[in-house]
Amino acid sequence: MSRITVIDNTFKQQLPLPHLIHDFENLRKIANKTIGDLQSEFGILIFPPRIEDTDDQIKDSVIFTLKESDNFFSIDTGNIMGFIGRNDTELNICSRFTHNIDGKISEKNDFFLHYMLEKVCHINLTNLKSTRSPDKIFNLLPFLFPQYLISALRQGVYKEYQKHEYNDSNVRGIIDINRHIRFNIPANGKIAYNIREYSFDNPITELVRHTIEYMHSSNTFKSILASNEEVKTAVETIVNATPLYNRMERNKILSKTSRSIKSPYFYRYRDLQKICRMILLHEKIKYDNSKNQIYGLLFDGAWLWEEYLATILKKKGYEHPENKKKNGVIHPFEKSNVGNFYPDFYKPKAGHSLKDELADVILDAKYKNFDDKNPPADDIAQMISYIHIMDARKGVFIYPSKDVNTSRTSWTIRPFASETAEMETRPFIIPQSAMDYTDFRNLINISELKLIE
């Protein structure tokens, strides 16, 4: 296995072509393709489990672009992190805040990505950080499993037709002559028959059950299944749906679930099926042994950044409208629902209710680098629109930064109807001097306190 490691939001990351020509050919089959195309064609995993929940429509985003020169090929990356591979070549995309080791980027020191996942998924990765496994992505999968399980169960418990054998007096299917002669001669009042019927206990739910039992058997992972009431309820639902579970049949179930389910209704179970197989097989997503197999687990950095900030700002009274759930919508026109706005965060004006749609401060989460450049024109126009419509005194772009010497930049917006307001960029410092993950958590807590001040 050949691993190439790069960082997000970085252009022209050069790699020597002559030494990596085989890897270049593999990566060329993945480059410049949208996430949506790769997901539908090859079944790569995307986090969050429901990519339609993200405001940035990452399914239309390109994971990376690849360019070739005489002796090098260069990779340009965006907001996507994680890994994607083809055959024996794997590209790891770490956050740009990953700690270097002897001048090299290491996925196992990607503290910021792991910390955002910990906060957003309400999990504790301390035990994970103490392991010495070179493949931290695999160890991370059980922590993500509850998110995919809950997402899938929102469509109900998966069911499909199963062939069942019965031997009783209530005939409901096709008589099985051979079984009937074997079990019911001489006559005993019973008839052996077969029937196809919808069943909750099927290879897919059994696959999920085997994953649950595997995690229950691990001292590291068993606490994940009891992390909150929603997760415990989801686990209980699967256990109740699989009374035929037999721990000795794991390989049989893995064989039966080697192909992705086709049901258009239970489409969220496809990702759940993939992550279960990854956990049980201790491997990346590979449904078969065919050549030209593409696999991956990718994270939307912009979505993670916004949801991470939400865990901090909600405690300080900030509202967090959600576009896809139609929560917290702001209407720009009086007595009309035309044109809905969804600012990332805002603090309502004192003395006003949410229905007044008036704000004191508006915050916009950006996973972009504003250390050396100003916000682009479309971001500025959007923020000014929010400020005007919600009668806010200030609009703030919050972005992650590694430069402890950088400071906020502010501008006074030209007055509208004799009212003035400010707009600023505010860096959120991501620690770069941490010795280990525990040290990183302590240091980033300081940045969190500065934010809510």
ZAZA-694059 format. One record per residue: residue in one letter; x, y, z of N, C-alpha, C in turn. Coordinates in pm, whole numbers, plus 32768, in hexadecimal, padded with zeros to 4 digits. Example, Ala and Ser with C-alpha at 12.3 -4.5 7.8 and 13.67 -1.06 7.14 Angstrom:
A85277DC7830C84CE7E3E830C85287EB6830C S85057F1F82C485577F9682CA850A80038313 
//
This chain:
M80547F8880008000800080008057807D8000 S803F80D47FA0808981527F98802F81C37FCA R8060821180298010827E8063805083058045 I7FFF835E8010802A83E77FF67FD88442804F T8019849A80997FD584F180F97FE2858280D0 V7F7085C880CB7F6C865780AC7F11869A8112 I7EFF871F81077EA8876781637E3A87AF8116 D7DD087D5815C7D5F881481187D7B88A580F4 N7D2988DB809A7D2E896880727DBA8997804C T7E01894780027E8B89697FDB7E9E894B7F47 F7EE189A77F017EF789987E737F87896E7E54 K7F9689287DE7801989027DAF807188BA7E15 Q803988517E52808887FA7EA980D187987E4D Q815387AE7E3B819D87657DD481D686E17E07 L81D2867C7DB1820885F87DCD825985CB7D54 P82C985857D69831F855D7CF982DC84F47CA0 L82D085117C21828984B97BC582D384367BA7 P835684397B8B839883BB7B66838D83507BD2 H839483777C52839083167CBE830382E67CDD L829F83337CB3821583137CD881BB83047C5D I81F482D97BED81A782D07B718132826F7B80 H814482007BC980D881A07BDF806881E17C2F D808B822A7C988027826E7CEA7FE182DC7C9A F802C83207C477FF0838A7BF57F8383507B9B E7F9C82DD7B607F3882A07B087EBA82797B56 N7ECC824A7BD07E5782287C237E0882A57C4A L7E51830D7C747E0D83877CA17DC983CF7C2E R7DFE83C07BB67DC384047B437D3583D27B29 K7D1583587B537C9083207B3E7C2A835B7BA2 I7C5D839D7C0B7C0683D67C737BFF846C7C67 A7C6C84AA7C3C7C77853C7C3C7C0D857D7BE3 N7BE885F77C0A7B8F864C7BBB7B0286147BAE K7ADF85B17BFF7A57857C7C017A0F85AF7C7D T798C85C57C70794185F77CE3792985887D48 I791385B07DC478F585507E2E787685027E0E G781285497DD9779585067DB777A884977D51 D77FB84B07CEC7815844A7C86785E83D37CC1 L78C383EF7D12791183827D4E78BD83327DB1 Q786683767DF9781283317E5B77AE82D67E16 S776C83087DAD770882B87D68774682467D18 E77BF825B7CE477FF81F77C90784E81907CDF F788F81BC7D4B78E781617D9478C2814F7E27 G786A81A27E5B783D818E7EE4789C81BC7F4F I78E782297F39793C825D7FA478E482948014 L791A8298808C78D182C9810078E8835E8113 I787D83A781307884843581497850845281D5 F789684A9821E786484D682A07850856D829A P77D485A082BA7768855C8300772484F382AA P76E1849182EB76A2842382A0764284528235 R75F984C0824E759B84F381EC75D7857181AE I761785638139765985D780FE75F4863F80D0 E7575861680C47511867A809E74F786DC8110 D752886BC818A7515871581FC7577878981FB T75E0878181AC764487EB81AB7616885D8152 D763188D7817D7609894C81307660896280B5 D76DA892C80B777398948804C772F88E87FD6 Q76CE88867FDF76BB88297F71773F87E97F47 I777F87A47FA57802876C7F8877FE86FF7F1F K778886C97F02778286627E9B77AB86997E13 D77A5871D7E0377CF875C7D857861878A7D8A S78A487727DFB792E879D7E0B798F87347DD6 V7A0187637DA67A6D870A7D7B7AC886F17DF4 I7AEB86757E0C7B3E86537E807BC986907E71 F7C05867F7DFC7C8786BB7DE17C9A86C17D4A T7CF2871A7D207D1687227C937DA886FA7C84 L7DC786C27C127E4D868C7BFA7E8386CA7B79 K7EFE86FD7B837F3E873A7B0F7FCA86FD7AFD E7FF286ED7A81807186AD7A6180D0870F7A1E S814F870C7A4981B987597A07822786F779DD D829C872A79BD830786D3798A8334866C79F0 N8354869B7A6A838B863F7ACE833686357B4D F82C8867C7B4E8274867C7BC581E286717B9C F819086467BFC8101865C7BEE80D386A47C6C S807586FE7C5E804987507CCF7FB687347CEE I7F9587407D6D7F0D87267D9E7ED687A47DDF D7E5E87CB7DB77E16883B7DF57DA288027E44 T7D9188317EC07D2687FD7F157CCA886E7F42 G7C5388497F717BF188A97FA47BCE888B8034 N7B4C888D80547B1F887B80DE7B1087E98109 I7B29878C80B07B1286FF80CD7B8E86C1810F M7B768674817A7BE0862C81C17BBD859781C5 G7C1E854581EB7C0884B681F47C67846A819A F7C3A83FA81627C8F83AF81077C3C837B8093 I7C7C836B80227C3F832C7FAE7CAE82E37F64 G7C8D826F7F2F7CF482217EED7CC081D17E78 R7D1D81A47E287CFF814A7DB87D6880DD7DB9 N7D3980617DBF7D937FEE7DC67DF47FFE7E3A D7E7780017E1F7EDA80067E8B7F1180937EA2 T7ECC80F97E6F7EF581837E867E8B81CB7ED8 E7EB782097F447E59824E7F9E7E8782DE7FB3 L7E29833C7FA37E4583C97FBA7E0483F3803D N7E55841C809E7E23844F811D7E2284E88119 I7DAF852381347DA385B581387D8C85DD81C9 C7DF2861582077DE8864182937DBC86D38297 S7D938700830C7D77878E831B7DFA87DB8311 R7DF1885782E67E6B88A882D77EA588CF835F F7E6488A783CA7E9588C384517ED688488490 T7EF087E2843E7F308768846E7FBF8785849A H7FE787498509806E875C853D80D3870F84E8 N8141874E84C981AB870D847D820586BC84D9 I8239864E84A3829C85FC84EA831885F48491 D8383863284BD84008636846F83E6866D83E3 G839286D483DE83768713835D831286CB8307 K82D9865D83388278861082EB81EF8615832E I8187861382DB80FF8614830E80D685868332 S8098857683A6806E84F283D27FDB84F383F7 E7F8D849983BC7EFE849183D87EE28478846B K7F39842D84AF7F1E840D853B7F2C84888595 N7F6884F485627F71857085AF7F1085DA857D D7EA885AF85397E43860C85097DE18628857C F7E16866B85E47DC98682865E7D4B86D48644 F7D52873685EB7CE1879085D67C6B87468598 L7C8386F485337C1686A684F87BD7864B8560 H7C2A860585AC7BF685A986107BAA85F3867E Y7BD9866986A17B9686B5870A7B0D86E686DB M7B048715865F7A828740862B7A2086CB8627 L7A50865585FE79F985DF85FD79CB85BC868A E7A2685C886E97A0485AA87747995860587A8 K799F8687878B793E86E887BC78B986DB8773 V78BD86C986F0784286C486A177F6864286B8 C783F85D386C577FF855086D777E8852C8769 H7814858487C57801856E8855784184EA8880 I78BE84D688597907845D887C7989848488C1 N79CA842288FC7A48843989407AB583E988FB L7B15842F88BE7B7E83ED88717BFF83DE88C0 T7BFB83F289437C7583EA89927CB483608986 N7C6382F6898D7C99826E89827CD6825788F8 L7C99829088927CCF8281880B7D5882BF8801 K7D6A833088427DEA837888367E5D832E887C S7E3A82D388D57EA4828C891D7ED4821188D1 T7E8E81ED88637EB8817988177F2D819D87BD R7F78813587987FED814B87437FD8811386B6 S7F5C80F386967F4080BC86117F64812185A5 P7FA480F5853A7FC5815284CE7F4A817B847D D7EDC8131848A7E65814F843D7DF881838499 K7E01820584BB7DA1824185167D14824A84D8 I7D0C824F84527C8A825884127C3481E08436 F7C6D816784337C1F80F284577BEE80FB84E7 N7C46812485417C1E812F85CD7BB2819885E2 L7BAB81F885867B47826285917ABC82348567 L7AB381CE85127A3481A384D979C9817E8541 P79E9813085A979818111860B7947818D864F F799681F8865B79628272869778FC82B6863C L790982A185B978AB82DC8559783182838542 F783A8204856777CF81A4854D774681D3857F P7737820985FA76B182338628766F829A85CD Q76BF82F485927684835A853B7643831A84C1 Y768582B88486764D8274841175D7821C8439 L75DD81E084AE756E818C84DD74F181DF84F2 I74FE824F8538748C82A68552745382DE84D0 S74AA83068475747E833B83F5742D82D383A8 A745C825783A7741581ED835F738F81CD839F L738B81C78423730F81A2846872A3820D845A R72C782858432726182EA8418720982C283A2 Q72368262835271E5822C82E6719A81AE8311 G71A4818C83927167811383C371C980A083C6 V71A18030840371F67FB9840671F47F79837C Y726A7F5B834972757F2182C2722D7E9A82BC K71E07E868252719E7E06823F71A67DDD81AC E71A87D5D819471AC7D29810C71707C9D810C Y714F7C6A809571167BE5808B717E7B7D80B2 Q71537B1E810671A77AAF812F715B7A2D811C K71A279C480F77166794180EA716678FE8173 H70F078DC81A370E4789B822670A778108216 E70D577B4826670A1772C8265704B771582E0 Y6FD576DD82C96F7A76C183376F4E762F8330 N6F2575FE83A26EED757783AB6E7E75798413 D6E03759883E56D9175A084406D12758383F2 S6CA1759884316C21757A83F16BE475F283AA N6C25766483B06BF176DF83736C3D76FC82F2 V6C1C76B882866C6676C282096C4F774B81CA R6CBF779281AE6CB6781781726D11782680F9 G6D5077BD80CF6DAE77C880606DB57748800E I6E2977347FCE6E3D76C17F756E6A76487FC7 I6E2475D97FB46E45756080006ECC752B7FD4 D6F20750980376FA574D0801F6F9974398032 I6F8E73F17FC16F7273617FC66FDF73168012 N705D73337FF370CB72E9803270CB72FC80C9 R70BC737880F770B973908188703D735381C7 H6FCC7356817E6F51731E81B56F5E728881CC I6F997241816A6FAD71B0817A700C719481ED R707671E981F770DC71D2825E70A771E982EB F7050724D82FC7025727283836F97724483A8 N6F43722C83456EB5721883656E7C71938337 I6ECF7131831D6EA370AA82FC6ED6704E836A P6E7D700583AF6DEA7000839D6DA8708683BF A6D2B709383936CE37112839F6CD9713F8430 N6CF771BF84476CEE71F884CE6C9C727984D0 G6C55729684626C01730E845D6C4B738B8431 K6CCD737F84116D1B73F383E66D4173E78353 I6D5D745A83166D88745F828B6E0274BA8281 A6E6A748C823C6EE374DC82276ECF753481AB Y6EEA75B481BA6EDA761081496F3C76838154 N6F5176C780E46FAB773B80DC6F5A77B680B6 I6F87782980E76F4278A680C76FA5791980C4 R6F90797680646FE079F180606F8E7A5F809F E6FC77AA081056F7E7B08814C6FDE7B74817B Y6FA67BED818B6FF77C5B81BF70267C3B824C S70A57C57826470DB7C3A82E9713E7CA68313 F71387CCD839171997D2A83C9721D7CE383E6 D72167C5F83FA728F7C11841572C47BDC8391 N73267C238359735C7C0482D673F27C1D82D7 P743B7BFE826D74CD7C0F827074FC7C9C8293 I74B37D04826974DF7D8C828574D37DAC831A T745F7D91835674507DAC83E574A97D4F8437 E74C07CD48405751C7C7A844A75AB7CB08444 L75CF7CEF83D276547D2D83C676647D9B842E V75FD7DED843F76027E5884A3760C7E1B852F R75C07DB0854775C47D6E85CA76507D3685E7 H768F7CF9858477177CC5859977797D3785B9 T77657DAB857A77BA7E1F859777A57E4D8627 I77287E51865177087E7886DB774A7E19873E E773E7D97872477777D35878178107D3A8780 Y784B7D56870C78DD7D68870679087DDC875D M78BE7E4A875578E27EBF87A578C97EA68839 H78617E5A885878467E3688E478B97DE68920 S78FE7D9A88CD796B7D4488FE79ED7D8F8911 S79F27E0F88EA7A6D7E5E88F37A667EC08968 N7ACB7EBF89BB7ACE7F1D8A2C7AD87FAD89FD T7B137FC289877B22804989517AA0807E8917 F7A53802588D579E1805388867959803D88C7 K794F7FE8892D78CA7FC689617882803D899E S78CC809C89D5788B81118A127848816989AA I78728160892A783781B188C077A4819188B0 L777F811288C376F680E788AD76998113891D A76D0814E8986767E818089F4769A82138A0E S76CA825A89A676F582E589B77681834389D3 N76098325899F7593837689BD7516832389A3 E74A2835989C57426830D89BC740282EC892C E741E834688D073FC832D8844744A82B6880E V74CA82B08831751D8240880374ED81BE8843 K74D081C188C674A28148890A741F811688CF T73C6817188AD7346814A886F735C810B87E7 A73B88144879973D6810D8714740F8081871E V746A806D877C74A67FE88791743B7F8487BA E73E47FAC881673787F548845731A7F2E87D3 T73007F8D877972A87F72870772E17F0386AF I73647F08869373A37EA2864073A57E1B8688 V73C27E1C870973C67D9F8755733D7D5C8753 N72D27DA98765724B7D71876572237D3E86DB A725F7D788672723A7D5185E972857CD585B8 T72E87CA68606733B7C3685D8733D7BC3863C P72C97B83865472C57B1486B573137A998686 L732F7A8E860473777A1A85CF740E7A2D85D1 Y743E7A96860F74CE7AB28612751C7A3D864B N758A7A1C860475E479B18630767279E28619 R76BD79F4868277427A2E8675779F79D88621 M77807957860F77D578FF85C077BE7911852A E775C79628503773B79718475776D79F6843B R77CF7A34847978007AB6844A78347AAC83BA N78877A49839C78BD7A3C8315784E7A2382AF K77E979D782D6777879BD827E772E7A3E825E I77197A9382C376D47B1282B077287B71825C L77AB7B73827378037BC8822277FF7B9F818F S77F57B1D817677ED7AED80ED776A7B1780AB K76FC7B1280F776797B3580C176697BCC80AA T76BC7C1B80EB76AF7CAE80DE77227CEA8090 S775F7C9C803877D37CCE7FED77AA7D337F83 R772B7D337F5C76FA7D937EF976A07DFA7F3C S76AA7E757F0E765B7EE27F4875C67ECC7F2E I75747EEE7F9074E47EDE7F8174B17F3B7F13 K74467F127ED374107F5D7E6173907FA97E83 S73587F927EF672D87FCF7F1872DE80677F0E P728880A57EBB728881377EB17251817C7F2D Y720381337F7C71CB81707FF5723081718066 F72748101807B72D380F680EA7360811C80BE Y736C818A807573EE81AE803C745581D380A7 R74288200811D74898225818574CE81AA81C1 Y7493813681AC74D180BC81DE754C8095818D R755E80D0811775D480AF80C8765380DB8110 D76528155814776C78183819176D881348213 L766981138255767280C382CF76AD803A82B0 Q76847FFF824176BA7F7F821677507F8881FF K777D7FF481C0780C800481A2785E80128222 I782E8065827F7880807B82F778817FFE834F C78147FB0834E78137F33839A787A7ED18361 R78807EC782DE78E07E6C82A079707E9B82B8 M79857F1D82B67A0A7F5182D27A377F2C835F I79DB7F3883BE79FC7F1A84497A167E84845B L79C07E30842379CA7DA184387A3D7D6183EB L7A5E7D9983777AC77D6083257B4F7DA0833F H7B4F7E0983917BCD7E4F83B07C107E7F832F E7BC27EB782D47BFC7EE482567BAF7F5D8222 K7BE47F9B81BD7BA08008817C7B2A7FD1812C I7ADE802980EC7A677FFD80A37A917FB28026 K7A807F2E802A7A9A7EDD7FB37A2E7E707FAD Y79D27E807F5579647E207F4D798E7D9E7F09 D79F77DA27EBC7A277D287E7B7ABC7D367E61 N7AF37CD17E207B837CCF7E067BA47CFA7D77 S7B477D3A7D337B5F7D627CAA7BC67DD27CA3 K7C027DE27C2E7C637E4C7C1B7C1B7ED27C0A N7C697F3C7C147C357FC37C007BCA7FE77C68 Q7BDA7FB07CE07B7A7FCD7D4B7B9A80537D8C I7B3680A87D997B46812A7DD97AFA81297E5D Y7B37815C7EC57AFE81587F4C7B2581D87F95 G7AE081F780027B05826F804D7AA7829180BE L7AD782E581177A89831F81847AAE83B38189 L7A4D8409816C7A688498815C7A1584EA81BD F7A50855981EC7A0D85B382497A00863D820B D798B867A821C7974870281ED79A787628258 G7A1C879F823D7A5B87F6829F7A07887082C0 A79C588AC825B79738923827378FD890282CD W78BD889082B7784C8866830B787B884A839A L78EA880283A7791F87E3842D794088638479 W797F88C4843779A589418475792A898C84AA E78C289938459784889D884837805899084F8 E77FB890B84EF77B988C0855B780D88C285DB Y789088C685CD78E688D2864378CF89578688 L78CB89C4863C78B08A48867778268A4A86BA A77C78A008681774189FC86BC774389C38749 T779C8962876377A3892987EA77D3898F8850 I781889F78822784A8A60887C77E68AD38886 L77B68B01881377678B7D880F76D98B6C8841 K76A08AF5883376178AE08863760E8AF688FA K767C8AD88940767C8AE989D2767B8B7C89F9 K769C8BD3899A76A18C6489B6762A8CAC8979 G75C18C62895875468CA2892B753E8CBE8897 Y759A8C87884675948C9D87B675378C388774 E74E68C67871874908C1186C974E18BD88655 H74BF8B5D862D75058B1B85C0749F8AE8855B P74718B3F84FF740F8B14849A74468AA08447 E73EC8A47841E741389D383CF73C289D1834E N740789E782E073C689F3825E73778976823B K73B8890182427379888782137303885D826B K7303888582E9729488648341722C88D38349 K7246894082FF71E989B282F971D389F08383 N723C89EF83D572338A2B845B72778AB3845D G72368B17849C72758B9984AF727C8BEE8432 V721F8BDC83D672228C278359720C8CBC8372 I72528D10832572428DA2832972068DCF82A5 H719C8E1F82AD71588E4D823471828EDD8214 P71B68EF7819C71E68F7D817A71778FE08158 F70FE8FAE813770929008810E7021900A8176 E6FE4907C81836F72908781DE6EF8904181A3 K6EB38FF681F96E378FB281D56E488F59815A S6EBB8F1981506ED48EBF80E06F3C8E578108 N6F2C8DDD80D86F8B8D7280F46FEC8D5A8080 V6FF08DB88023704B8DAB7FB170DB8DC37FDE G71378D6B7FB571C58D807FD371E98D688064 N72038CEA808972268CC8811372BC8CD5812B F72E38D11819E736F8D2181C5738C8CCA823F Y74068C94824374308C4282B474BE8C6882DE P74CE8CD1832F75548CF0836375868C7C83B9 D76098C6A83C0763F8BFA840F76198C0784A2 F76348C7C84DD76168C95856A75EB8D26857C Y75958D3D85DB75768DC8860075418DCC868E K755B8E3C86D075278E51875774B28EB4874C P74398E8B877473C48EE4876873D78F6487B9 K739C8FCE878873A0904D87D0735C903F8859 A7395908388BB735B9080894172CD90B7893E G72729072898171E8909F8988719390758912 H71CD902888B471828FFA8840717E8F61883E S71138F2A880771058E9A87F9713D8E6F8771 L71498DEB875C71808DB886E0712A8DDD8668 K70A68DE5867D704D8E03860C70618E9285D7 D70A38EE8862670C08F7085F6712E8F70858D E71808F05858D71EC8EF5852B724E8F6B852D L726D8F9A85A572CC900785B773448FD58605 A73BC900085DE74358FCD861C748D903E864E D74DB901F86B47540907C86E575C49062869C V75ED8FE3869876698FBB8655764B8F4385FB I76878F428585767A8ED3852777048E978511 L770E8E13851C778E8DCE850B77868D708493 D77EC8D71844177F28D1B83CC786E8CC383D7 A78598C3F83DE78C98BE183EC79078BC68363 K79898BE1835779D08BCB82DA7A498B7182F3 Y7A538B0582A77AC78AAE82B27B358ADB8254 K7B2E8B5782297B908B9181CF7C018BD2821E N7C6D8BF481D97CDE8C3782187CD88CCC81F9 F7CB38D1B825E7CAB8DAC824E7D228DF3828D D7D8C8DA882AD7E038DE782E87E448E4A8288 D7E4D8E22820B7E978E7481A97E3E8EB48140 K7DBC8E9E814A7D648EDA80E57CDD8EFB8124 N7C9A8F5A80E87C168F8481187BAA8F2480E6 P7B368F2681267AC98ED280F57AA68EF58065 P7A828E9380147A5D8EAF7F8979DC8F007F81 A79C48F3A7F0C79548F977EFA78CD8F567F19 D78BB8ED67EF278388E987F0A781D8E837F9F D78888E637FED78778E56807E78568EDD80BD I78998F47808F787F8FCD80C477F08FF880A4 A77C48FE08029773C9006800276D48FBC8055 Q76ED8F3D806D768F8EEE80BF76888F24814C M76FD8F42818876FE8F74821176B98FFC821C I76D1905581BE769090D881C175F890C881B6 S75CC90698165753C904E815A7502902281DF Y75488FC48224751A8F9782A77512900D8309 I757B905F830C758190D0836A750C91308352 H74F3914E82D5748691AC82B473FE917182D8 I73E390F782AE735F90BB82C2734290A58356 M73A8908083A373919061843173B790D6848C D73D99149845173F591C2849E746391A98506 A74CC916384DB75399140853775A091AF853E R75E991B585AC7653921985BB76D991E3858D K76E4915E858177669125855B7753909F8515 G77A9908784B277B19005847078408FD38477 V78528F55849E78D88F1F84B778ED8E9D8469 F795D8E97841F79898E1A83E279E98DD58443 I79C88D5C846E7A1F8D0F84C67A638CA38474 Y7AE88CA184787B338C4084287BA68C06847C P7BD08B8A84617C3F8B4E84AC7CC58B82847A S7D218B9984D57DA58BCE84B27E108B8E850A K7E878B7E84D47EF78B4985227F598BB7854A D7F418C31851D7F9C8CA185367F738CEB85B5 V7FBE8CD686207F9B8D1486A17FAE8DAB869D N7FF68DDD8639800F8E6D86307FA58EB685DD T7F4D8E6B859F7EE68EAC85507E7B8EE785AC S7E388F4C857E7DD18F8F85CE7D588FAA8577 R7CEB8FCA85B87C708FE4856F7C7E9063851B T7C3A906384AA7C3690D884527BA691068448 S7B8F918884547B0591B984537AF6922D83F1 W7A7C923E83C17A5892AA836679D292E68391 T79C293658378794293A6838F78F593AA830C I787E9371830D782D936C829477EF93F5827A R77EF941F81FC77B3949F81DA772394A3820A P76FA95118248767795178289760395048228 F759D94BF8259752194AF821074B294E88267 A746A954982347401958E8280743A95C58303 S74B4960082F974F69642836A752695E283D6 E751F955F83BD754D94FD841E75D294C183EF T762F94B2844B76AF9475842A76BF93F08472 A7711939A8439772C9318847677BB92F18454 E77EF928E849B787792608485787891D1844E M78E191B4840578F9912C83D6798B910C83F4 E79A4909284217A2F906F84437A4A8FDC8428 T7ACB8FBE841A7AF98F3384167B3A8F16849D R7B178EA584D67B4C8E8285597B8E8DF88553 P7C138DF085667C578D6E85647C3D8D1E85E3 F7C2C8C9D85D17C1F8C3F86407C9E8BEB863D I7CF38BFD86A17D798BC1869D7D738B2A86B8 I7DAA8ADD865A7DB88A4D86697E458A30869C P7E5489F887137ED989E5874E7F36899286F5 Q7FB489BB86F08018897586A0808B893F86F5 S8088895A877680F9893387CC80D888BD8827 A8065887C8810803C88108869809A8798885E M80B9875B88CE811086E588D080C2866688B0 D8042866388D67FED85EF88BB7F5D861F88B5 Y7F0085C188A57E7485E788947E3A86278912 T7E5E85F489857E2D862D8A027E5C86BD8A10 D7ED986D689EF7F0F875D89F47EC487B88990 F7EA58781891A7E5C87CE88B67DD387F788EB R7D8E879C892B7D0987BA89607D10882C89C6 N7D7488298A1B7D8288928A807D9D891A8A3F L7DF0891A89D77E13899789957D9F89D18944 I7D55897B89007CE889AF88AE7C7489DF8906 N7C6C89AD897F7C0789E089DD7C1E8A7489FB I7C9C8A9F89F57CBC8B2D8A097C838B7F8996 S7C908B4C891B7C578B9188A87BBF8B9888B2 E7B828B3088E67AF08B2F88F57AC48B98895B L7B0F8BA489C77AEC8C0A8A2D7AFA8C9689F5 K7B618CAD89A47B738D3289677B018D528908 L7ACF8CEE88C47A628D04886479E38D3388AC I79BE8CEF891779408D11895A794C8D8A89B5 E79C68DBE89C679D48E3B8A1179988EB189C3 
//
